[in-house]
Amino acid sequence: MDTEKDLQTELYNSRLKLKKEMQRALSCIKPSSKKKLAAEWRQTYSELFYKELISCAKNKKVAVTIADWNLEEMK
């Protein structure tokens, strides 16, 4: 079924985006770089996704877990 495949692709892409953004968040050391990334997120993503990114990034354990996701295992 095409809709199932489309859903799987959309889910994979969403997870990939979240993984990449958490990797970026973890690479920010200085407060200024964190603020710059948060501002970029606010411009790029919906308010809901922006809030989710901030929430995940603020919890280092969550951020590391997401950044280390093996997406191939999630297919």
PyMOL commands that set and color helices and strands:
alter all, ss='L'
color gray80, all
select helices_A, chain A and resi 2-27+31-44+47-58+60-67+71-74
alter helices_A, ss='H'
color red, helices_A
deselect
rebuild
show_as cartoon
